[in-house]
Amino acid sequence: MSPSPDESCPGCPDRREFERRSVGAAVRLWLDDVPSFCRIEDVSPGGAFLSPRLDAADGIIAVLEVPELLIRAEVRIVRSTPAGSGVEFLKDGIGAIVAGWVQGRSSATDVPSPDGE
């Protein structure tokens, strides 16, 4: 295993099952019907890292809403650091949809417009 990218545990093994992709997309996280506005900083088919840090304990189930995708997905908060909180997607396939959207979204911004600008 490669070194962990988690600065709270230098030298710890990286337990991630999937590669993460940087995002920076605005999302809402619903905890007990109360929305928190945050950003997905990175995502993989298995989970995402949100900032700022969520005001909820690890293990809490919440609903992540991605307005650009019209998706609402149950997630479990799995860890928190001063920089933010990691969540795990609870339904198979949702993370792959979000990660695929990220990949298409970033490559679409790199394509020149038809008029060459």
N, C-alpha and C positions, 0 to 999 in steps of 0.2 A: 504494500500500500504506500501511496505517496504521502508526504507530510501534509498535515491538516492546514487548510487555509484559514482556520479559525484562530485569530490572534489571542483568544482567551486560553488556548491550550497549545502553545508552541511545542512542536515535536510529537504531538499526538497523531496517530494514524488517521487518514481521511477515510471515514466510514461511508461516504456517499456511494450509492449504487449507480448514479447517472451523472453525466457531465452537465455542468450548469452553464447557462448563457446569461450574459448581462442584458438587462431590460431597461429599467428606469421608467416604467409605466404606472400611471395613477390607477389605484384600485380602492375599493372599500372593503373593510373587514367588519362583519356584523357579529357583535358579541351581545347576546341577550337582547336582540332587536335594537341595539344601539350601534350606529355606524361609526367606524374610525376611518379617517381618510389617511391613506399611506401610499407607498410606492413599492412595486415589486422591483427589487434591485437585481436579483438573478432568479432563474427558474430552471427546473429540470422536469422530466416526466414524473419524478417522485415527490417534488416539493418546491418551495420557493423561500427566498429570504426577503422579508418586508422591513421597511424603515418608515418612521422611527420605531423604536421598541414598543411592543404592545403592552398595555396595562392588563395583563392576564397571566395566570399561572400556566406553566407547562402542563400539557395533558388536556387543556380546555379545548372543546370542539367549538368551532366558529364557522361562519359562512363567508367565503371570499367572493367578491363580485368584481368581475372585470368588465367595466362598461363598454369598452371598445369591442368586446367579443359577445356581449349579451349573455355571459355565463355567470352562474352562481354555483359554487362548489363548496362542499363541506371540507374543512381542513382541521387538523389537530396541531396545536402549538407544541412544538417539540423542543425548542431551546430559545433562550433570549440572551443577548449580549448588550452592551451599552449602545452598539450601532443599530440594533434591530432584533427581529425575531424570525426564527425559522419555522415554517409550517410544512406539514405533510399532507398531500392530497389523499382523501379517504376513498375516492372512487377511481378505479383503474380507468385510464384513458384521458381524464381531465387534464392532468399535467402534461401529457403528450400534446394535447390540443393547444394549451397555452404556450408550451415550448416551441411548437411548430409555428404558431402565430408570431412569436418573437423572431424566429429565424426569417420568416417571410417579411416581417415588418422591417427588420434591419437591412435585408438585402434590397427591399424595394426603395429605401432611401438612398441607396448607392447607385441606382440606375439613372443615367442621364435622361432628361426630358426629350421628347421627339424633336424639339427644335435645337437640340445640342447644348442647352444651358444646364 
